[in-house]
Amino acid sequence: MSRAERGLLRSLAAIGGGALALATATVHPLGILLGGVVWGLLAPTVRRGVLYGVAFGVVVVTAFGGRLVAAGTGSAFLGTGALAAAPVAIALVLGGVGGLARGLR
Protein backbone atom coordinates (compact mmCIF):
# COMPACT_ATOMS: atom_id res chain seq x y z
CA MET A 1 0.00 0.00 0.00
CA SER A 2 1.44 3.36 -1.00
CA ARG A 3 1.84 6.32 1.31
CA ALA A 4 -0.97 8.20 -0.46
CA GLU A 5 -3.32 5.24 -0.06
CA ARG A 6 -2.51 5.02 3.67
CA GLY A 7 -3.19 8.74 4.03
CA LEU A 8 -6.52 8.41 2.27
CA LEU A 9 -7.44 5.42 4.43
CA ARG A 10 -6.57 7.35 7.62
CA SER A 11 -8.65 10.31 6.46
CA LEU A 12 -11.64 8.10 5.72
CA ALA A 13 -11.26 6.39 9.11
CA ALA A 14 -11.13 9.76 10.87
CA ILE A 15 -14.21 11.04 9.05
CA GLY A 16 -16.23 7.83 9.42
CA GLY A 17 -15.22 7.16 13.01
CA GLY A 18 -15.70 10.81 13.92
CA ALA A 19 -19.18 10.90 12.40
CA LEU A 20 -20.18 7.74 14.24
CA ALA A 21 -18.76 9.05 17.52
CA LEU A 22 -20.46 12.43 17.04
CA ALA A 23 -23.76 10.68 16.49
CA THR A 24 -23.14 8.64 19.64
CA ALA A 25 -22.24 11.80 21.57
CA THR A 26 -25.72 13.18 20.93
CA VAL A 27 -27.07 10.27 22.99
CA HIS A 28 -24.34 9.82 25.61
CA PRO A 29 -21.18 11.71 26.62
CA LEU A 30 -19.07 8.58 26.19
CA GLY A 31 -19.40 9.20 22.45
CA ILE A 32 -16.92 12.04 22.98
CA LEU A 33 -14.51 9.59 24.58
CA LEU A 34 -15.04 7.20 21.68
CA GLY A 35 -14.29 9.95 19.17
CA GLY A 36 -11.13 10.87 21.06
CA VAL A 37 -10.05 7.22 20.93
CA VAL A 38 -10.74 6.93 17.19
CA TRP A 39 -8.89 10.13 16.32
CA GLY A 40 -6.14 9.48 18.86
CA LEU A 41 -5.33 6.07 17.42
CA LEU A 42 -4.68 7.69 14.05
CA ALA A 43 -1.98 9.94 15.50
CA PRO A 44 1.73 9.18 15.12
CA THR A 45 2.60 10.00 18.78
CA VAL A 46 0.83 10.03 22.14
CA ARG A 47 1.12 13.82 22.38
CA ARG A 48 -0.54 14.24 19.02
CA GLY A 49 -3.10 11.62 19.99
CA VAL A 50 -4.16 13.80 22.90
CA LEU A 51 -4.26 16.85 20.63
CA TYR A 52 -6.35 14.96 18.08
CA GLY A 53 -8.71 13.93 20.88
CA VAL A 54 -9.02 17.54 22.05
CA ALA A 55 -9.65 18.53 18.42
CA PHE A 56 -12.52 16.07 18.34
CA GLY A 57 -13.83 17.74 21.52
CA VAL A 58 -13.71 21.07 19.67
CA VAL A 59 -15.77 19.51 16.86
CA VAL A 60 -18.33 18.35 19.43
CA VAL A 61 -18.50 21.80 21.05
CA THR A 62 -18.93 23.40 17.62
CA ALA A 63 -21.75 21.00 16.74
CA PHE A 64 -23.38 21.61 20.12
CA GLY A 65 -23.15 25.38 19.64
CA GLY A 66 -24.61 25.07 16.16
CA ARG A 67 -27.55 23.08 17.49
CA LEU A 68 -28.17 25.71 20.17
CA VAL A 69 -28.08 28.55 17.65
CA ALA A 70 -30.33 26.65 15.24
CA ALA A 71 -32.86 26.12 18.03
CA GLY A 72 -32.65 29.79 19.01
CA THR A 73 -31.44 29.04 22.54
CA GLY A 74 -27.80 30.08 22.19
CA SER A 75 -28.14 33.36 24.08
CA ALA A 76 -30.19 31.74 26.84
CA PHE A 77 -27.51 29.07 27.20
CA LEU A 78 -24.74 31.66 27.45
CA GLY A 79 -26.85 33.52 30.00
CA THR A 80 -26.38 30.67 32.46
CA GLY A 81 -22.89 32.01 33.16
CA ALA A 82 -20.34 29.59 34.52
CA LEU A 83 -22.62 26.62 33.88
CA ALA A 84 -22.14 27.20 30.16
CA ALA A 85 -18.46 26.30 30.57
CA ALA A 86 -19.22 22.79 31.86
CA PRO A 87 -20.20 21.19 28.52
CA VAL A 88 -17.19 22.79 26.84
CA ALA A 89 -14.80 21.51 29.52
CA ILE A 90 -16.37 18.05 29.50
CA ALA A 91 -16.03 17.75 25.72
CA LEU A 92 -12.39 18.88 25.71
CA VAL A 93 -11.35 16.71 28.65
CA LEU A 94 -13.13 13.57 27.46
CA GLY A 95 -11.69 14.03 23.97
CA GLY A 96 -8.19 14.41 25.39
CA VAL A 97 -8.57 11.38 27.65
CA GLY A 98 -9.77 9.37 24.66
CA GLY A 99 -6.71 10.52 22.74
CA LEU A 100 -4.52 8.90 25.39
CA ALA A 101 -5.53 5.57 23.85
CA ARG A 102 -2.70 6.18 21.37
CA GLY A 103 -0.32 5.17 24.15
CA LEU A 104 -1.92 1.72 24.33
CA ARG A 105 -0.71 0.70 20.88
Backbone as a chain_set.jsonl record, in Angstrom:
{"seq": "MSRAERGLLRSLAAIGGGALALATATVHPLGILLGGVVWGLLAPTVRRGVLYGVAFGVVVVTAFGGRLVAAGTGSAFLGTGALAAAPVAIALVLGGVGGLARGLR", "coords": {"N": [[0.85, -1.165, 0.0], [0.61, 2.161, -0.877], [2.004, 5.311, 0.268], [0.25, 7.446, -0.148], [-2.173, 6.094, -0.391], [-2.408, 5.059, 2.209], [-2.661, 7.446, 3.613], [-5.095, 8.375, 2.61], [-6.773, 6.345, 3.521], [-6.519, 6.698, 6.305], [-7.662, 9.229, 6.539], [-10.303, 8.706, 5.726], [-11.007, 6.928, 7.77], [-10.871, 8.63, 9.986], [-12.901, 10.471, 9.376], [-15.193, 8.81, 9.084], [-15.199, 7.379, 11.568], [-15.263, 9.562, 13.288], [-17.737, 10.733, 12.611], [-19.506, 8.716, 13.377], [-18.923, 8.617, 16.135], [-19.656, 11.221, 16.854], [-22.381, 11.13, 16.369], [-23.023, 9.264, 18.325], [-22.342, 10.755, 20.561], [-24.42, 12.527, 20.759], [-26.281, 11.129, 22.095], [-25.058, 10.046, 24.364], [-22.486, 11.046, 26.633], [-20.163, 9.494, 26.509], [-19.677, 9.065, 23.882], [-18.062, 11.134, 23.09], [-15.668, 10.429, 24.268], [-15.216, 8.082, 22.834], [-14.868, 9.144, 20.243], [-12.511, 10.606, 20.698], [-10.797, 8.467, 21.144], [-10.861, 7.16, 18.637], [-9.828, 9.166, 16.891], [-7.433, 9.644, 18.205], [-6.026, 7.229, 17.956], [-5.217, 7.347, 15.368], [-3.097, 9.022, 15.324], [0.431, 9.844, 15.106], [2.025, 10.006, 17.435], [1.825, 9.89, 21.069], [1.417, 12.392, 22.24], [0.384, 13.876, 20.092], [-1.855, 12.33, 19.722], [-3.39, 12.966, 21.969], [-3.825, 15.65, 21.368], [-5.278, 15.369, 18.987], [-7.533, 14.144, 20.045], [-8.512, 16.213, 21.69], [-9.06, 17.984, 19.658], [-11.192, 16.658, 18.475], [-12.996, 17.021, 20.541], [-13.367, 19.769, 20.274], [-14.726, 19.802, 17.846], [-17.096, 18.591, 18.672], [-18.039, 20.506, 20.517], [-18.433, 22.635, 18.761], [-20.454, 21.571, 17.117], [-22.445, 21.278, 19.039], [-22.832, 23.963, 19.798], [-23.765, 24.926, 17.352], [-26.193, 23.546, 17.163], [-27.545, 24.71, 19.315], [-27.752, 27.378, 18.477], [-29.242, 27.031, 16.142], [-31.629, 26.202, 17.241], [-32.355, 28.467, 18.485], [-31.664, 29.01, 21.094], [-29.207, 29.791, 21.936], [-28.331, 32.272, 23.121], [-29.709, 32.196, 25.538], [-28.53, 29.972, 26.678], [-25.861, 30.852, 26.995], [-26.382, 32.768, 28.845], [-26.503, 31.461, 31.233], [-24.159, 31.651, 32.53], [-21.395, 30.593, 34.37], [-22.106, 27.943, 34.254], [-22.335, 27.387, 31.594], [-19.809, 26.801, 30.785], [-19.294, 24.215, 31.53], [-20.208, 22.062, 29.69], [-18.409, 22.55, 27.605], [-15.895, 22.184, 28.8], [-16.151, 19.504, 29.565], [-16.36, 18.209, 27.081], [-13.837, 18.8, 25.932], [-12.041, 17.67, 27.791], [-12.846, 14.932, 27.906], [-12.395, 14.23, 25.23], [-9.605, 14.584, 25.092], [-8.752, 12.669, 26.986], [-9.633, 10.369, 25.715], [-7.916, 10.476, 23.539], [-5.58, 9.645, 24.689], [-5.506, 6.953, 24.318], [-3.845, 6.342, 22.283], [-1.396, 5.756, 23.378], [-1.664, 3.139, 24.104], [-1.144, 1.462, 22.05]], "CA": [[0.0, 0.0, 0.0], [1.442, 3.355, -0.998], [1.836, 6.32, 1.31], [-0.968, 8.203, -0.459], [-3.318, 5.243, -0.061], [-2.506, 5.018, 3.667], [-3.191, 8.742, 4.035], [-6.522, 8.405, 2.275], [-7.443, 5.425, 4.432], [-6.567, 7.354, 7.618], [-8.646, 10.314, 6.456], [-11.637, 8.101, 5.724], [-11.257, 6.39, 9.106], [-11.128, 9.759, 10.872], [-14.215, 11.039, 9.053], [-16.231, 7.832, 9.419], [-15.219, 7.161, 13.012], [-15.704, 10.808, 13.923], [-19.175, 10.895, 12.396], [-20.183, 7.737, 14.238], [-18.759, 9.047, 17.518], [-20.457, 12.433, 17.039], [-23.764, 10.681, 16.49], [-23.138, 8.64, 19.637], [-22.236, 11.805, 21.573], [-25.718, 13.182, 20.929], [-27.067, 10.273, 22.986], [-24.338, 9.815, 25.607], [-21.176, 11.709, 26.622], [-19.068, 8.583, 26.191], [-19.401, 9.202, 22.455], [-16.922, 12.043, 22.976], [-14.508, 9.594, 24.579], [-15.039, 7.196, 21.677], [-14.286, 9.948, 19.167], [-11.129, 10.866, 21.056], [-10.05, 7.216, 20.926], [-10.741, 6.931, 17.192], [-8.893, 10.134, 16.318], [-6.142, 9.482, 18.856], [-5.332, 6.065, 17.419], [-4.684, 7.692, 14.047], [-1.983, 9.94, 15.505], [1.733, 9.18, 15.121], [2.6, 9.996, 18.779], [0.834, 10.033, 22.143], [1.12, 13.825, 22.383], [-0.537, 14.244, 19.016], [-3.104, 11.623, 19.986], [-4.162, 13.795, 22.9], [-4.259, 16.845, 20.63], [-6.349, 14.961, 18.078], [-8.709, 13.93, 20.883], [-9.024, 17.539, 22.047], [-9.648, 18.533, 18.418], [-12.524, 16.074, 18.343], [-13.826, 17.736, 21.516], [-13.715, 21.067, 19.671], [-15.77, 19.514, 16.855], [-18.335, 18.348, 19.425], [-18.498, 21.8, 21.047], [-18.932, 23.401, 17.616], [-21.752, 20.998, 16.738], [-23.38, 21.613, 20.117], [-23.153, 25.381, 19.64], [-24.607, 25.068, 16.16], [-27.551, 23.082, 17.488], [-28.17, 25.714, 20.172], [-28.082, 28.545, 17.654], [-30.332, 26.65, 15.242], [-32.861, 26.124, 18.026], [-32.645, 29.793, 19.011], [-31.437, 29.038, 22.541], [-27.795, 30.082, 22.19], [-28.144, 33.364, 24.078], [-30.191, 31.736, 26.838], [-27.507, 29.073, 27.202], [-24.737, 31.663, 27.449], [-26.853, 33.517, 30.002], [-26.382, 30.673, 32.458], [-22.893, 32.008, 33.16], [-20.338, 29.592, 34.517], [-22.625, 26.624, 33.876], [-22.135, 27.2, 30.156], [-18.455, 26.297, 30.565], [-19.225, 22.786, 31.855], [-20.202, 21.19, 28.515], [-17.189, 22.788, 26.84], [-14.804, 21.512, 29.519], [-16.37, 18.054, 29.5], [-16.03, 17.749, 25.724], [-12.395, 18.885, 25.705], [-11.345, 16.713, 28.655], [-13.131, 13.565, 27.456], [-11.687, 14.027, 23.97], [-8.188, 14.41, 25.387], [-8.566, 11.375, 27.649], [-9.765, 9.365, 24.655], [-6.709, 10.524, 22.738], [-4.518, 8.9, 25.388], [-5.528, 5.575, 23.853], [-2.704, 6.185, 21.372], [-0.321, 5.175, 24.146], [-1.924, 1.724, 24.326], [-0.709, 0.698, 20.881]], "C": [[0.9, 1.234, 0.0], [1.134, 4.338, 0.126], [0.559, 7.126, 1.093], [-2.215, 7.398, -0.113], [-3.508, 5.154, 1.448], [-3.09, 6.324, 4.201], [-4.677, 8.864, 3.767], [-7.314, 7.516, 3.219], [-7.562, 6.021, 5.827], [-7.612, 8.468, 7.62], [-10.071, 9.769, 6.485], [-11.992, 7.518, 7.087], [-11.575, 7.507, 10.09], [-12.515, 10.344, 10.627], [-15.325, 10.082, 9.466], [-16.344, 7.591, 10.914], [-15.689, 8.389, 13.764], [-17.199, 11.034, 13.774], [-19.973, 9.943, 13.289], [-20.099, 8.159, 15.706], [-19.573, 10.306, 17.806], [-21.932, 12.081, 17.166], [-24.001, 10.024, 17.853], [-23.122, 9.69, 20.743], [-23.548, 12.564, 21.749], [-26.608, 12.397, 21.882], [-26.398, 10.133, 24.352], [-22.959, 10.466, 25.536], [-19.997, 10.778, 26.323], [-18.77, 8.546, 24.693], [-18.232, 10.142, 22.214], [-15.633, 11.276, 23.257], [-14.19, 8.666, 23.409], [-14.401, 7.948, 20.51], [-12.832, 10.29, 19.435], [-10.248, 9.649, 20.839], [-9.815, 7.005, 19.433], [-9.715, 7.885, 16.587], [-7.509, 9.978, 16.922], [-5.348, 8.31, 18.305], [-4.733, 6.33, 16.043], [-3.451, 8.584, 14.13], [-0.647, 9.183, 15.53], [2.373, 9.09, 16.505], [1.49, 10.153, 19.812], [0.439, 11.501, 22.299], [0.134, 14.286, 21.303], [-1.875, 13.533, 19.172], [-3.998, 12.411, 20.922], [-4.67, 15.04, 22.188], [-5.378, 16.518, 19.643], [-7.645, 14.732, 18.855], [-9.348, 15.247, 21.303], [-9.655, 18.194, 20.818], [-11.03, 17.946, 18.182], [-13.478, 16.727, 19.341], [-14.262, 19.097, 20.992], [-14.808, 20.885, 18.623], [-17.11, 19.306, 17.558], [-18.9, 19.658, 19.962], [-19.075, 22.66, 19.923], [-20.304, 22.885, 17.17], [-22.814, 21.34, 17.773], [-23.811, 23.075, 20.02], [-24.043, 25.632, 18.434], [-26.038, 24.63, 16.413], [-28.282, 24.087, 18.368], [-28.609, 26.934, 19.373], [-29.253, 28.228, 16.728], [-31.669, 26.586, 15.976], [-33.242, 27.477, 18.616], [-32.416, 29.92, 20.508], [-29.991, 29.349, 22.903], [-27.585, 31.167, 23.219], [-28.643, 32.973, 25.466], [-29.167, 30.803, 27.489], [-26.323, 29.866, 27.744], [-25.11, 32.493, 28.676], [-26.77, 32.745, 31.307], [-25.052, 30.901, 33.15], [-21.901, 30.869, 33.178], [-20.816, 28.193, 34.15], [-22.436, 26.339, 32.393], [-20.75, 26.641, 29.859], [-18.367, 24.789, 30.791], [-19.266, 21.891, 30.615], [-18.945, 21.347, 27.66], [-16.027, 22.044, 27.49], [-14.939, 19.997, 29.428], [-15.966, 17.519, 28.13], [-14.518, 17.751, 25.49], [-11.635, 17.85, 26.533], [-11.597, 15.276, 28.196], [-12.442, 13.259, 26.128], [-10.203, 13.79, 24.2], [-7.884, 13.091, 26.065], [-8.693, 10.243, 26.626], [-8.527, 9.306, 23.783], [-5.527, 9.802, 23.382], [-4.474, 7.434, 24.964], [-4.389, 5.303, 22.878], [-1.532, 5.519, 22.086], [-0.49, 3.686, 24.388], [-1.431, 0.851, 23.183], [0.67, 0.175, 21.032]], "O": [[1.839, 1.327, 0.79], [0.136, 4.207, 0.835], [-0.138, 7.452, 2.054], [-3.195, 7.945, 0.393], [-4.642, 5.171, 1.927], [-3.907, 6.318, 5.122], [-5.427, 9.388, 4.589], [-8.399, 7.887, 3.666], [-8.6, 5.87, 6.472], [-8.355, 8.629, 8.587], [-10.936, 10.302, 7.179], [-13.142, 7.601, 7.518], [-12.452, 7.353, 10.939], [-13.224, 10.676, 11.577], [-16.287, 10.486, 10.119], [-17.443, 7.596, 11.47], [-16.418, 8.285, 14.75], [-17.856, 11.479, 14.715], [-20.985, 10.324, 13.877], [-21.086, 8.069, 16.437], [-20.125, 10.442, 18.898], [-22.648, 12.667, 17.977], [-25.055, 10.208, 18.461], [-23.81, 9.537, 21.752], [-23.763, 13.183, 22.791], [-27.578, 12.934, 22.417], [-27.078, 10.104, 25.379], [-22.325, 10.44, 24.482], [-18.933, 11.249, 25.922], [-17.721, 8.047, 24.283], [-17.488, 9.974, 21.247], [-14.63, 11.456, 22.565], [-13.027, 8.492, 23.044], [-13.49, 7.432, 19.863], [-12.007, 10.271, 18.522], [-9.102, 9.768, 20.406], [-8.697, 6.705, 19.014], [-8.828, 7.455, 15.849], [-6.509, 10.159, 16.226], [-4.125, 8.388, 18.197], [-3.837, 5.609, 15.606], [-2.826, 8.871, 13.108], [-0.599, 8.019, 15.929], [3.184, 8.195, 16.742], [0.359, 10.503, 19.475], [-0.739, 11.815, 22.472], [-0.827, 15.0, 21.588], [-2.915, 14.075, 18.795], [-5.205, 12.517, 20.707], [-5.817, 15.443, 22.381], [-6.316, 17.298, 19.482], [-8.727, 15.084, 18.383], [-10.57, 15.388, 21.278], [-10.67, 18.881, 20.931], [-11.938, 18.649, 17.74], [-14.644, 16.96, 19.021], [-15.389, 19.53, 21.234], [-15.713, 21.712, 18.518], [-18.141, 19.79, 17.09], [-20.104, 19.897, 19.873], [-20.087, 23.334, 20.112], [-21.205, 23.672, 16.882], [-23.951, 21.655, 17.423], [-24.994, 23.394, 20.142], [-24.962, 26.449, 18.486], [-26.983, 25.261, 15.939], [-29.483, 24.304, 18.206], [-29.705, 27.456, 19.571], [-30.149, 29.053, 16.547], [-32.715, 26.881, 15.399], [-34.325, 27.625, 19.184], [-32.927, 30.852, 21.13], [-29.593, 29.185, 24.056], [-26.747, 31.015, 24.108], [-28.055, 33.379, 26.469], [-28.964, 30.842, 28.703], [-25.836, 29.581, 28.837], [-24.238, 32.876, 29.456], [-26.95, 33.322, 32.38], [-24.836, 30.394, 34.25], [-21.603, 30.26, 32.15], [-20.007, 27.345, 33.772], [-22.383, 25.18, 31.983], [-20.535, 26.066, 28.793], [-17.446, 24.149, 30.284], [-18.411, 21.014, 30.494], [-18.475, 20.381, 27.06], [-15.265, 21.355, 26.81], [-13.948, 19.292, 29.235], [-15.3, 16.488, 28.037], [-13.98, 16.806, 24.914], [-10.696, 17.225, 26.04], [-10.658, 14.485, 28.106], [-11.957, 12.145, 25.925], [-9.607, 12.907, 23.584], [-6.874, 12.454, 25.762], [-7.939, 9.271, 26.676], [-8.124, 8.232, 23.335], [-4.588, 9.398, 22.696], [-3.488, 6.748, 25.232], [-4.012, 4.149, 22.673], [-0.758, 4.794, 21.46], [0.449, 3.028, 24.834], [-1.314, -0.365, 23.334], [1.18, -0.49, 20.13]]}, "num_chains": 1, "name": "protein.A"}
